[in-house]
Amino acid sequence: MKKIIVICIFVLLAVPLMAEMILVKRDNTLLRQGPGAWYEIINTLSTGDQVEKLPSEDDDYGQWLKVKSKNSEGYISIISTQDLPPKKDIFSSMASQTTSTRANRHSVSAGVKGFADRFSKTFKGNSSFVETALSYNINPKEYKRFKKATYKGFSLRKNLKKVKLPDQAKEEFFTEAESGLGLAIASVIAEEGLSQDRDLQNYINYVGLQLVEAFDLTEINFKFFLLNMPNPNAYATPGGIIFISQGMLKLCENEADLALVLAHEITHVAYNHGMKEIIKRKNHITADDRFSELDREIPKEDQDAKAIEEELENDAFQIYETLIEGRLDKYEEEADQVGMIIAARAGYNPLGLLSLLDKIEKYSVKSNNQHYRPEIISQRKIWASQFLKKNSFPKNLFSQQERFKQLVR
């Protein structure tokens, strides 16, 4: 009897465990080398593809799955395995480059660059910035070291349980066309002049990426740039290109202040504030038809083609004005409130927002950026004060002042 039991156990142990298979539920799901949007792309997956789930302990936030697809191992966003509502914005049906199943980061970027080049013709921005933004990538190992130093002696997982994510509807994030539009707009902002201090730019990106991870934004490859602008300012464009000015950086007293500025801009992107406003004003656009027409070889004298191109350029320019010149006051309260929550989730003390806003207000410089005009800063102070009175945050959150002072000269 004992022999039979031993044999049965041996047979059971010899039978391999059934692999857990997961279904991909969105097109252009990116398989990356690591658990983060900043890792290099291995290939792309499509709706209906099955992947094998693999064990992993690399993800602090539970946002990524380690999987095997055919002969490749990598990470996909958990969001890509969930049912999401279809996009309904004006760019959702716009023709885009079809990525192959062997796509790398260069071929994926090609579609975004194509749209950026088209829109840039209208805005007349810094054409070289598109390539600069697409080619800039952080070193994942360096970021890991930075993150380890940030949370030394601090329980990130406990903190995440204390500071809950705000309600946020999950949706398909930016198409190649939207990201291209964002890059084109960013190329205009970059005309102010970019800082060439690579170490400082990397530092700002490391801080920003800690916020992005705390926000559960796996689908957007955020990139942060420093402007040689003396006035305090910051900008965000669709697709995750964010700028902060030298003037704003000088007003920050510590890393927590920097995190609050970046978290505000990240929220604008995450909540699609700019795109929502565009949809309301331009929901009649049938961009797919227009770009399909522009892609054909039509003689220059064809008046219909010219009319299509002119209308598209007018639409794009109105979108540009909406995002750059403002008309988004109503989103500022949400961006500050959610920004404070995200900063706190990442471990940063959010209580410094009021003093930072006060310094911006006292600077008293007219801005072409809606949420840094003096009149809206006064209102933002009221909203932030009301929010802080109604909400409490953990007492052990940090400011990282020493590191900030060392790196920001």
Backbone torsions as a table, in degrees:
resi	resn	phi	psi	omega
1	MET	NA	-42.0	-179.8
2	LYS	-64.3	-37.8	179.6
3	LYS	-62.9	-39.9	-179.3
4	ILE	-63.8	-43.1	-179.8
5	ILE	-63.5	-45.1	179.8
6	VAL	-61.2	-42.5	179.7
7	ILE	-63.1	-42.0	179.7
8	CYS	-62.0	-43.6	179.3
9	ILE	-63.0	-42.2	179.3
10	PHE	-61.2	-41.9	179.7
11	VAL	-63.9	-43.3	179.4
12	LEU	-62.3	-41.1	179.8
13	LEU	-68.4	-29.1	-178.4
14	ALA	-76.0	-22.0	-179.7
15	VAL	-78.0	122.1	-178.7
16	PRO	-65.6	144.6	177.5
17	LEU	-66.8	144.4	179.0
18	MET	-67.0	129.2	178.1
19	ALA	-68.1	140.0	176.8
20	GLU	-84.7	116.7	-178.8
21	MET	-98.7	140.3	-177.4
22	ILE	-122.9	140.6	-178.7
23	LEU	-96.4	129.3	175.1
24	VAL	-79.2	133.4	-173.1
25	LYS	-119.4	18.3	176.2
26	ARG	-150.5	144.9	178.2
27	ASP	-70.9	158.0	178.7
28	ASN	55.1	36.9	171.0
29	THR	-71.6	127.1	-174.6
30	LEU	-93.6	125.1	173.3
31	LEU	-91.5	116.0	-173.7
32	ARG	-111.0	161.9	-178.9
33	GLN	-70.5	-24.2	-179.1
34	GLY	-145.9	174.7	-177.1
35	PRO	-81.6	72.3	178.8
36	GLY	-179.2	148.6	-177.9
37	ALA	-69.6	-9.0	-180.0
38	TRP	-90.9	-4.4	177.1
39	TYR	-81.3	152.3	-178.0
40	GLU	-64.5	146.4	-179.5
41	ILE	-83.2	131.5	176.9
42	ILE	-87.7	-51.5	174.5
43	ASN	-163.8	-178.4	178.9
44	THR	-116.3	148.0	178.4
45	LEU	-115.6	162.0	-177.7
46	SER	-122.7	163.7	176.8
47	THR	-54.2	130.8	179.2
48	GLY	97.9	-14.2	177.6
49	ASP	-68.5	143.3	175.8
50	GLN	-107.3	138.3	178.5
51	VAL	-129.8	153.6	179.0
52	GLU	-93.1	127.6	178.7
53	LYS	-76.0	134.5	179.7
54	LEU	-117.2	152.6	178.1
55	PRO	-70.1	143.6	179.5
56	SER	-156.7	145.0	175.5
57	GLU	-123.0	17.6	-174.1
58	ASP	-83.1	-14.2	-170.5
59	ASP	-106.1	110.2	-179.4
60	ASP	-71.6	-23.5	-170.2
61	TYR	-106.4	-4.8	-179.1
62	GLY	66.8	36.8	-176.3
63	GLN	-105.1	-11.3	-173.2
64	TRP	-128.8	154.4	174.9
65	LEU	-119.6	131.8	171.8
66	LYS	-85.6	127.5	-173.2
67	VAL	-138.9	165.7	172.9
68	LYS	-119.2	125.7	177.6
69	SER	-121.7	109.6	-174.1
70	LYS	57.1	-115.3	-177.8
71	ASN	-103.0	9.5	-176.5
72	SER	-111.9	136.7	173.8
73	GLU	-110.6	139.1	179.8
74	GLY	-173.9	-159.5	-176.3
75	TYR	-124.7	138.4	172.3
76	ILE	-123.8	153.5	177.9
77	SER	-69.4	140.4	176.0
78	ILE	-59.8	-32.9	179.5
79	ILE	-56.8	-32.0	-177.1
80	SER	-70.1	-10.0	177.9
81	THR	-105.6	7.9	-178.3
82	GLN	-110.4	150.9	176.2
83	ASP	-74.4	125.2	-178.8
84	LEU	-124.3	148.2	177.3
85	PRO	-66.5	146.1	179.5
86	PRO	-68.2	150.1	176.9
87	LYS	-68.0	144.5	-179.2
88	LYS	-127.0	18.1	-178.7
89	ASP	-86.2	176.1	-171.6
90	ILE	-69.3	-15.5	-178.6
91	PHE	-99.9	-4.2	-169.7
92	SER	-63.7	-29.4	-178.8
93	SER	-102.1	7.4	-177.5
94	MET	-69.1	137.5	-179.8
95	ALA	-59.1	136.6	179.1
96	SER	-137.7	163.6	-179.1
97	GLN	-65.4	134.8	176.3
98	THR	-85.7	120.4	-179.6
99	THR	-86.4	142.1	-179.6
100	SER	-82.0	166.4	179.8
101	THR	-72.6	-3.2	175.7
102	ARG	-113.6	26.6	-175.3
103	ALA	-65.1	146.7	169.5
104	ASN	-118.9	-178.7	-174.4
105	ARG	-63.3	-26.3	-179.2
106	HIS	-72.8	-43.4	-179.3
107	SER	-71.8	-33.0	176.5
108	VAL	-66.4	-38.8	-179.9
109	SER	-70.3	-20.8	-175.9
110	ALA	-61.5	-39.8	178.9
111	GLY	-65.2	-43.0	177.7
112	VAL	-62.1	-44.1	-178.8
113	LYS	-63.2	-37.6	179.3
114	GLY	-59.9	-46.2	178.5
115	PHE	-68.8	-37.6	179.1
116	ALA	-61.3	-42.5	179.7
117	ASP	-63.2	-38.9	179.8
118	ARG	-63.6	-49.4	-178.2
119	PHE	-69.7	-32.5	-178.4
120	SER	-62.4	-28.4	178.5
121	LYS	-60.5	-34.1	179.4
122	THR	-75.0	-41.1	-172.0
123	PHE	-86.3	-20.1	-179.3
124	LYS	55.9	51.1	179.5
125	GLY	-90.3	-162.8	178.5
126	ASN	-81.1	100.0	-173.1
127	SER	-61.2	-30.2	-178.3
128	SER	-72.4	-18.8	-176.9
129	PHE	-66.4	-33.4	-179.5
130	VAL	-55.8	-47.9	179.0
131	GLU	-67.3	-38.8	178.8
132	THR	-59.2	-45.8	-178.0
133	ALA	-67.7	-41.9	-178.1
134	LEU	-68.8	-31.0	-176.2
135	SER	-87.8	-15.3	-178.4
136	TYR	-76.5	125.9	176.4
137	ASN	-144.1	143.2	177.8
138	ILE	-81.9	163.4	174.0
139	ASN	-88.7	113.5	-177.0
140	PRO	-56.0	-35.4	-179.8
141	LYS	-67.4	-40.6	178.0
142	GLU	-65.1	-39.8	178.1
143	TYR	-64.1	-40.3	177.8
144	LYS	-59.6	-41.7	179.2
145	ARG	-64.8	-41.7	178.7
146	PHE	-62.2	-45.1	-178.6
147	LYS	-64.6	-39.2	178.6
148	LYS	-62.5	-40.8	178.3
149	ALA	-67.5	-36.8	179.5
150	THR	-60.4	-44.2	-171.5
151	TYR	-103.5	18.3	174.9
152	LYS	-63.9	121.9	-178.9
153	GLY	78.0	9.9	-178.6
154	PHE	-127.2	128.8	-179.7
155	SER	-86.0	97.3	-178.7
156	LEU	-63.5	-42.0	-176.6
157	ARG	-65.2	-39.6	176.4
158	LYS	-65.1	-39.6	-179.2
159	ASN	-65.2	-38.8	179.4
160	LEU	-63.4	-31.8	177.4
161	LYS	-72.5	-30.2	-179.4
162	LYS	-77.7	-37.5	-177.5
163	VAL	-108.2	103.7	-174.2
164	LYS	-81.6	148.0	174.3
165	LEU	-65.7	139.8	173.8
166	PRO	-68.6	157.3	177.9
167	ASP	-60.5	132.0	-179.2
168	GLN	-148.9	124.0	179.5
169	ALA	-71.3	123.5	177.0
170	LYS	-76.0	139.4	179.8
171	GLU	-152.5	169.8	175.2
172	GLU	-64.2	127.9	-179.9
173	PHE	-88.9	-171.0	-157.7
174	PHE	-55.9	133.8	174.0
175	THR	-74.0	170.3	176.3
176	GLU	-60.2	-37.1	-178.8
177	ALA	-65.5	-43.8	179.3
178	GLU	-65.4	-42.5	178.1
179	SER	-64.3	-37.5	176.8
180	GLY	-63.9	-41.2	176.0
181	LEU	-60.7	-45.0	179.2
182	GLY	-60.0	-40.8	178.3
183	LEU	-65.4	-39.1	179.1
184	ALA	-63.6	-43.3	177.2
185	ILE	-64.9	-40.7	178.5
186	ALA	-62.4	-31.2	179.8
187	SER	-65.8	-27.9	175.7
188	VAL	-73.8	-44.8	178.9
189	ILE	-60.7	-37.8	-178.4
190	ALA	-64.5	-14.7	176.7
191	GLU	-61.5	-20.4	177.2
192	GLU	-66.3	-18.1	179.4
193	GLY	105.2	126.9	-178.8
194	LEU	-96.8	141.3	173.4
195	SER	-65.9	140.3	178.3
196	GLN	-98.2	8.5	178.7
197	ASP	-80.1	95.6	-174.9
198	ARG	-65.9	-37.8	179.6
199	ASP	-63.1	-41.6	179.9
200	LEU	-68.5	-39.3	177.6
201	GLN	-63.1	-43.2	177.9
202	ASN	-61.0	-42.2	179.2
203	TYR	-58.7	-46.9	179.2
204	ILE	-62.5	-37.8	178.0
205	ASN	-67.4	-38.6	178.6
206	TYR	-62.9	-44.5	178.0
207	VAL	-62.6	-45.7	-179.9
208	GLY	-61.1	-40.1	-178.0
209	LEU	-69.9	-31.1	174.0
210	GLN	-62.1	-37.2	177.2
211	LEU	-68.7	-42.2	179.9
212	VAL	-60.0	-43.4	178.5
213	GLU	-63.7	-39.9	179.5
214	ALA	-68.6	-17.8	-177.8
215	PHE	-93.7	-7.0	-177.6
216	ASP	61.0	48.9	179.8
217	LEU	-111.3	76.2	-174.1
218	THR	-81.1	-18.9	-171.5
219	GLU	-92.5	-6.4	-175.6
220	ILE	-114.5	125.4	178.7
221	ASN	-89.3	82.3	-178.8
222	PHE	-65.3	141.9	173.3
223	LYS	-138.2	138.9	-172.1
224	PHE	-119.5	135.3	-177.3
225	PHE	-130.0	147.9	-179.4
226	LEU	-103.4	125.7	-179.9
227	LEU	-94.9	141.3	174.3
228	ASN	-81.8	58.2	-178.0
229	MET	-113.6	124.7	-176.1
230	PRO	-72.5	-25.5	-179.8
231	ASN	-79.1	146.3	176.6
232	PRO	-68.3	121.5	-176.2
233	ASN	-159.9	160.8	173.8
234	ALA	-157.3	149.5	-178.2
235	TYR	-137.7	154.4	173.0
236	ALA	-137.6	140.9	178.2
237	THR	-126.5	157.3	178.5
238	PRO	-54.0	141.4	-179.0
239	GLY	95.2	-11.1	171.2
240	GLY	99.7	20.2	173.6
241	ILE	-88.8	120.5	-176.0
242	ILE	-125.1	138.2	178.5
243	PHE	-119.3	144.5	168.7
244	ILE	-131.7	140.6	-176.6
245	SER	-87.6	158.5	174.4
246	GLN	-59.4	-37.2	179.1
247	GLY	-62.1	-39.2	177.7
248	MET	-68.9	-40.3	-179.3
249	LEU	-62.1	-35.8	179.5
250	LYS	-68.7	-27.1	178.1
251	LEU	-78.0	-18.9	179.8
252	CYS	-75.8	134.0	-180.0
253	GLU	-93.1	-20.0	-176.5
254	ASN	-158.2	178.8	-177.3
255	GLU	-66.9	-30.0	178.5
256	ALA	-64.4	-39.1	176.4
257	ASP	-62.0	-45.2	177.1
258	LEU	-58.7	-43.5	-179.8
259	ALA	-61.4	-38.4	-179.8
260	LEU	-66.5	-39.2	177.0
261	VAL	-64.2	-46.8	-178.9
262	LEU	-66.7	-39.1	-179.2
263	ALA	-64.3	-36.1	176.5
264	HIS	-60.3	-46.8	-178.4
265	GLU	-70.6	-37.8	177.2
266	ILE	-59.9	-39.1	179.3
267	THR	-63.1	-41.2	176.8
268	HIS	-55.6	-41.9	-179.8
269	VAL	-71.1	-48.2	-175.8
270	ALA	-62.1	-35.7	-178.9
271	TYR	-94.4	10.2	175.0
272	ASN	55.0	36.0	-175.5
273	HIS	-57.9	-47.8	-179.7
274	GLY	-64.7	-43.9	-177.1
275	MET	-68.3	-34.5	178.1
276	LYS	-61.1	-42.2	-179.6
277	GLU	-66.5	-38.5	178.5
278	ILE	-63.3	-43.4	-178.2
279	ILE	-59.0	-41.9	-179.3
280	LYS	-62.2	-37.7	-174.1
281	ARG	-89.0	-25.7	-171.3
282	LYS	-127.2	32.2	-175.2
283	ASN	-72.3	-2.5	178.7
284	HIS	-88.9	-6.1	-176.1
285	ILE	-69.3	133.6	172.2
286	THR	-114.0	76.1	-170.6
287	ALA	-63.2	-32.5	-178.0
288	ASP	-58.4	-47.4	-179.5
289	ASP	-62.3	-40.5	-176.3
290	ARG	-67.3	-45.0	-179.5
291	PHE	-70.4	-32.8	176.2
292	SER	-61.1	-41.0	178.7
293	GLU	-65.8	-41.9	-178.0
294	LEU	-67.8	-26.1	-178.7
295	ASP	-75.4	-18.3	179.8
296	ARG	-80.7	155.0	177.0
297	GLU	-85.6	93.8	-178.3
298	ILE	-110.9	134.4	179.7
299	PRO	-55.8	146.3	-178.6
300	LYS	-58.9	-30.8	-177.3
301	GLU	-75.4	-6.5	-179.4
302	ASP	-69.8	108.1	-174.7
303	GLN	-66.0	-32.3	179.4
304	ASP	-63.1	-43.3	179.9
305	ALA	-64.0	-39.8	178.4
306	LYS	-62.7	-41.9	-179.7
307	ALA	-63.0	-40.5	178.8
308	ILE	-62.1	-45.0	-178.4
309	GLU	-65.6	-42.1	179.2
310	GLU	-63.5	-41.2	-180.0
311	GLU	-65.8	-40.6	178.4
312	LEU	-62.2	-44.0	179.6
313	GLU	-63.4	-38.9	177.5
314	ASN	-63.6	-42.7	178.2
315	ASP	-61.3	-46.4	-178.4
316	ALA	-62.8	-39.7	-178.9
317	PHE	-67.6	-37.2	177.0
318	GLN	-65.9	-37.1	176.1
319	ILE	-62.3	-45.0	179.0
320	TYR	-58.4	-46.0	179.8
321	GLU	-62.9	-38.2	179.8
322	THR	-60.8	-44.1	-175.2
323	LEU	-79.4	-37.2	-175.0
324	ILE	-86.2	-45.8	-173.6
325	GLU	-87.3	-10.5	172.8
326	GLY	115.8	-129.8	-171.1
327	ARG	67.5	23.8	-176.9
328	LEU	-122.4	28.1	-177.4
329	ASP	-53.2	-39.5	-172.5
330	LYS	-66.4	-15.7	179.8
331	TYR	-90.1	-8.4	-174.7
332	GLU	-67.3	-39.5	178.8
333	GLU	-61.2	-45.7	179.9
334	GLU	-63.9	-41.4	-178.5
335	ALA	-64.6	-38.3	177.6
336	ASP	-69.6	-44.9	-177.1
337	GLN	-65.9	-50.2	179.1
338	VAL	-65.8	-37.6	178.2
339	GLY	-59.3	-40.8	177.5
340	MET	-64.2	-40.0	179.3
341	ILE	-64.3	-45.0	-178.3
342	ILE	-67.1	-40.8	176.6
343	ALA	-59.6	-43.4	179.1
344	ALA	-65.1	-39.1	177.7
345	ARG	-62.0	-34.8	179.3
346	ALA	-80.8	-0.7	176.5
347	GLY	101.1	-3.9	-176.4
348	TYR	-88.5	139.8	178.4
349	ASN	-71.7	118.6	-176.4
350	PRO	-87.2	-1.4	-172.7
351	LEU	-70.2	-13.2	-179.4
352	GLY	-79.3	-2.0	-177.4
353	LEU	-60.9	-40.2	-178.0
354	LEU	-62.4	-44.8	-179.8
355	SER	-68.3	-34.7	177.7
356	LEU	-65.8	-44.4	177.3
357	LEU	-63.0	-36.3	179.1
358	ASP	-63.8	-40.9	178.8
359	LYS	-67.2	-38.5	178.1
360	ILE	-64.1	-41.8	-179.9
361	GLU	-63.7	-41.7	-179.1
362	LYS	-68.7	-25.0	177.8
363	TYR	-62.8	-33.8	169.4
364	SER	50.0	56.0	175.4
365	VAL	-118.3	132.8	179.2
366	LYS	-63.4	133.3	-178.3
367	SER	-120.0	147.1	173.5
368	ASN	-85.5	3.4	-179.5
369	ASN	-104.6	120.1	-168.7
370	GLN	-52.1	-46.4	-172.7
371	HIS	-86.4	10.3	170.5
372	TYR	-120.1	16.9	170.5
373	ARG	-71.6	144.9	-177.7
374	PRO	-54.1	-40.7	-176.3
375	GLU	-67.2	-34.9	-179.6
376	ILE	-79.9	-26.8	176.8
377	ILE	-62.4	-40.5	178.4
378	SER	-60.6	-41.9	179.5
379	GLN	-69.4	-37.7	179.0
380	ARG	-62.9	-35.8	177.7
381	LYS	-62.5	-40.4	178.7
382	ILE	-65.4	-47.7	-179.9
383	TRP	-60.7	-44.7	-177.6
384	ALA	-65.4	-40.5	179.0
385	SER	-62.4	-43.7	178.2
386	GLN	-62.9	-40.4	-179.6
387	PHE	-65.8	-43.6	-178.3
388	LEU	-67.5	-28.6	177.2
389	LYS	-70.2	-30.0	-176.8
390	LYS	-92.9	-13.2	-174.8
391	ASN	-129.3	146.9	178.3
392	SER	-121.0	154.6	-179.7
393	PHE	-127.3	159.6	178.2
394	PRO	-55.4	149.9	-175.4
395	LYS	-81.1	-16.0	-172.5
396	ASN	-97.9	18.2	180.0
397	LEU	-72.6	152.3	-170.5
398	PHE	-114.4	170.5	178.3
399	SER	-118.2	-18.9	-178.6
400	GLN	52.5	46.4	-176.7
401	GLN	-67.7	-40.4	-176.7
402	GLU	-62.6	-46.5	180.0
403	ARG	-64.3	-39.6	179.6
404	PHE	-60.9	-45.3	-178.1
405	LYS	-65.6	-32.6	179.8
406	GLN	-71.3	-36.8	-172.6
407	LEU	-95.0	-26.7	179.7
408	VAL	-104.5	101.8	-174.7
409	ARG	-90.4	NA	NA
